[in-house]
Amino acid sequence: MMLRGEQIATWLSRLVQIPSVSPDQAGPRAGVTGEGRIAGEVAQWFRQLGGETHLDEVLPGRPNVYGIWRGQSDQWFGVDVHLDTVGVEQMIGNPFSGAVGDGYVYGRGAVDDKASLAILLALLEQMAATGQRPAANLWIGATVDEEVGALGAPAAARWLQRQGLVIDQMIVAEPTLCTPIYGHKGVVRLAFQVLGQAAHSSQPHLGQNAIVAAARLVLALQEEHERLQTLAPTALGNPMLTVSLIAGGNGINVVPNVCTVSIDRRVVNGERAAAITEVLQQVAEANCPQRLTMQVLQLIDAYYQAPDAPFITNLAAWSGTTPQVAPYGTNAWAYADVIKACAVFGPGAIEQAHGPEEWVAIAEMVKAAQIYAKWWGIA
């Protein structure tokens, strides 16, 4: 029984027609937001296709869905595929059309990340119809909140730990043009609140200007970025630090008593996000002339493994591509303690995601499905 492009496209069209916009990016056109509806459908499909199915509520009404299919060995293969999408307010036409035509499927999530989920469902459907079993035990995690908070994948990793499961080979599904990705940067996001003392602007000497103090902090943080560029590049390049937000003051005639400076610090292999946080707190306290507090917004380590790892080279050989690193982040970082080998992999290109139109080529999905079939050891 050959897996046809039409079969995958039908699954993808069905998935795109189920809105699953992250609540943080929802607008008037988003429909019912969050992953609750699609998670319910996926759980039902997993059960119908022979999976041992588990729901894990990560956020209210937003559960991860885990499916397990027993294989022919004691090894474990795993796939993380996220259910959420970015917002749709900027999109042309019906963002959830799931239209199929001229060899493409259209709509929000078509490439990021529902194309990979459609492939998995089509393969599971084929296995159920033919009575095949994968070469290894198979775990599929349909996870939430990848696009904004990145809470779904860590929850899935904790679930695997509670079950005592270690995944021998893991794919984190993202659009990579069927090229295995072996590394990408992580991120540290912090908000520093500089505290001053309010006073009438006609008598500024009676106050402490939080904006002026924050300006010195901003310059010190920029100097830290410039220092990072003098370091020897890693396999993922150099760390980067961007002062990305600043807000302060409460009146044109008031000495500002508070100013918030937010930063985005990119993490490379060999660094730990938690340790970077401590360093940046020291930099801030040493260079800000007034009292400040620090809020940790997000900590994500880099994902990296050797490009000549057997799993990476196998995927590259099957796809006829050369392994690469990615400029964007994925869920791969979250599974470091529960996997032995990992690749980011999937059909379509990241450039097709998040824009006013989104699409994926059916031929790309067929190619990815053939690679999955080789990996799983099914006909």
N, C-alpha and C positions, 0 to 999 in steps of 0.2 A: 504494500500500500504506500504509494508515493505521496509525500506532503506537497500540496499544491499551493501556489501563491494566492489563489482565490480563497482558500481555507484560512490562511493567516490574515488576509485582508478583511475577511468577514469578522473574525475575532476582533481585529483592531478597530474596525468601524463601530462595533458594538461597544467597545471600551471607551472610545472617544465620545460617544453619545451620552456617557454617564459623567456629568460634570464632577470634578474633584479639585477645584481651585483651593489653594491654601487660604484659610480664613484671613490671614494677615494681608493678603493681596486681593481680597474680594471686592468687587464693585457691583453696580446694578445689573451687569450682564452675566454675573458668575453663576446664577442659579443657586441650587442648594449647595452650600460650600462645605469644604472638608471632605474627608475620605470615607465617611460612614457608609454611604450608599454603595460605593464601588467595593468597599471591603466586604460588605454583606454578600454582594454578587460573587466576588472572587471566592469567598469561603464556600458558597453553595457549589460553585463550579469545581473547586478542589475536591469536595466530597463526592460529587457525581463522577469525577474522573479517578476515583479510587484512592484519594489522599487521606491520610490521617490528619485532621484539620484542627488548628488551635487559633483562638482569638486572644490577643494580648492588648488591652486598652492602654495606649500610651498617653493619650490626651482624651478629655471627655468626648465621647462619640467618635473617636478617631483611633480605631484599633489596627495594629499590625495583624496580618493573617499569615500563619505558617502552615505549610503543607509538607507532609513526609510520605515518600513512596519507597518501599523496601526494594533493594536491589539484589544483585547476585554475589556480592562480596561484603566484607565488613568495613569497606571504605565509605567515606561520606563526601558527596559533591553538594555544593550549595550555590544558590543564586539569590542575590538581593536585587529586587526591582521595586522602585518607589511608585506609589499610587498617586501622589499629589502632583499638581501642576501649578505653574505661575498664573498670574492674572490674565484676563481676556479683554479688558476694556479697550486696549489699543488694536484689537484684531479687526480684520476686514470680514464682513459677512457673518454667517453663523459660526461661532467658534466651536460648536459641538456638533457640526454636521456629520462628521465621519464619512464624508463623501469619498467615493472610490471612482477613479477615472483616469484614463491615459497612463496606467501603470503606477498610480500614486494613491495614497490615502491622506486625507486632509483633516485638520482640526487640532485644537489645543490638546497637547499630549501625544499627538501622532508619532512624534519622534522621541519625545522626552516625557515619559519613559514607557508609554503604553505599547510601542512597537515590540519591545522585548517581552512584555507580558503576553502579548498576542502570540508570539512565537512559542512561549512556554505552554500556553493553553492548547495551541494546535498540536504540539508534540505530545502532550499528555493525552489529548483526545486520540491521537494515532496509537499511542501505547495501549490505551484502554480498548480500542477497537481490535487490535491485533494480538492482545495478550502478552505483549513484550514487557520485560522488566529491564531497568537500566543496569549498567555494569556495576554501579555502586549505589548505596542508599542515597536518596535525593531529598534535600531540604530546600524548599523555596520560601523565602521571606518576602511577602508583599508589604512594604513598609511605608509609614506615613512621615510627613513633615521633613522631607529631604530638602525642599526648596528654601525653607526659611530657618527653622530652629534646629534642624538636624538632630531631633530627639528619637526618631523611629529606629534608626540603625543601632544606636547604643542599647536601646531597649531590647532589640532582637539579639544582640550579642549577650546581654545578661540572661535572656531566656535560654540561649544555647548553653551557657555556663551552668544554669540551674539544672538542665537536663543531662549535664555531663558530656555534651557532644563537642567534638573537635572536628572541624571541616577540613578534609585533606586538600580539596581544591574548590576555590570559590570564584564565581564571576559576580562582579557588581555591574549591573546592567546600566549602561549609558550610551548615547550615540557616539561611536568612535570610528565610523566607516569600517567596521569589522576589523579594526586594528587593535591588538592587545596593548593596553596602557599599563605600564609598570610603575608609574609614580606620578604624584602631583603634590603641590604644596598644601600645607594646613593653614590655619588662621588663628590669631589671637585678636579678639575685639574687646577693647576696654573703654570706659568712660571715666575721665578724671573731673571731679567737681572741685573747682578752686573757690575757696571761701574768703570773703572780704568783710567789709563793714559799710553799710549804707550811710550816706550823708547828703546834705544839699550840695548840688554841683557848684554853687557859689562859694562853698567853703570845703573844697576837696581834701584839704589837709586834715579835716576831722574824720575822714573815712579811710577805708582801705579798698583800693580799686581792684576788684577781682579780674576784670578784663585785662588790665595792664599786667597783672601777675600771670594770667593765662597766656599772654603774648610771649612772655619769657619761656614758659613751658613749651609752647608750640615751637619756638626756635630750637630749644634743646632736643625735642623729639625729632625735628628735621636733621639736626646734627647726628643723631643716632642712626637715622636712615642712611646718611652719607657715610658714616663709619661702616655700616654693614656692606656697603658697595665696595669697600676696599678689601674685604675678605676674599679668600680663594673661593671660586664658585664650586658648589656641590653639583651632584648629578641633576638636581632640580633648580640649579641657578643660585642666585643670591637671595637672602632674606630681604624683604622690603617693608617699609613702615610708611604709612600714609596718615597724616592728620586729615580726617575726612569730614568732621562736623565740629562746629563751634557755636555756642549759644549762650547769651548772657545779657544782663541788664534788665531793668524794669521801668525805665523812664528816661527821657532825654535830659532831664534835669536832676537825675539822681546818681550819685556815685554807686556803681554796681556792687552788690554784696555777694554775687555768685556768678560763676561762668563755668560752663561745661565744655570740655574738650574730649572728643571721641576719636579713637584711632583704629586702624586696621593694620595688623602686623602679620605678614605672610611667613609661614614656618617651612623650613626646608628639612631634608633628611639629616639626621644627626642631632636635631634640636628636639626639645620637649616643650610643649606649649605651656605647661605649668611653670617650668623654670624661667621661661621668657617673661611670664607675668611678674615674677619676683624682680627680675632685672629692670623691667620698665617701671615698676613702682619705685625702685631705688633711684632711677634716672629722674623721675618726676619729683620726688621728695628732695633730691639734691639741687634741683634747678628752679623750683618754684619758690618764690620768696614768701609766700603765704601758705596757710594751712590748706590741705586738700584731702579728699577721699577718693578711693578708686573702686569702681564697680566692674566686675568681670562679666562681660556680655556673652562671650563665646570662646571656647577653647577646643581646637581641633588640631590634632597632630598631623604631620605629613604622612602620606602613604608612599612607601617605596619598597621595592625588592629588586634583586639583580635582574637585568634584562635577559640574561642567559639561563634563568631558572627554567627547568624542564616544562612546567605548565605554560609559561609565556612562550617558549620556543615552539611548543606543539600548536598553540593557537595561531601563532604567526605562520607556521608552515601550512596549516589547514586553510588559512585565509589568504595566503600569498602576500603578506604584508611584513613590514619591519616594525618591531615594537617601538613605542614612543612614550614620552611623558606628556601630560596634559596641562594646559594653563588654568583649568577650572578644577573645582573640588567635587568629590563624590562621597558616597557612604563607605568607601573602602577603609578609611582610617579607623572606623569603629570596631572592626572585626580583628584587630591585630592579635588579641589574646585568645582567639578561638579558631584560628585558621592556620594551616601550614603553607598554603600557596594561594595567591590571589591575582586576578587580572580584572581591569575595567574593560568592558567589551560590549559592543552592540551595533545595530544597524543605523545608518543615517549619520549625519554630521551635526555637531553642536551648533553650527551656524544656522541650521534650520529651526532651532529651538528659540522660544521666548519672544519671537518677533510678531509682526502684524499678520503674518501667515505662517502656518506650520504644516509640514508634510513629510512623508517618508516614501521612498521608492519601494514598491513591492519586491522588485528584484533584490534589493538590499536585504529585505527580511528573509527571502528564500535563502540567500547566501548564508546569513547568520544561522538560520534553522539547520542547514546542512552541517555547519560547524558544531552546533549543539548536539546534533545526532551522532556525529563522530565522537564527541567527548563523552556522551552518555552511553555509547556503545549499542545503539539501536539502529535498525535497518532504515 
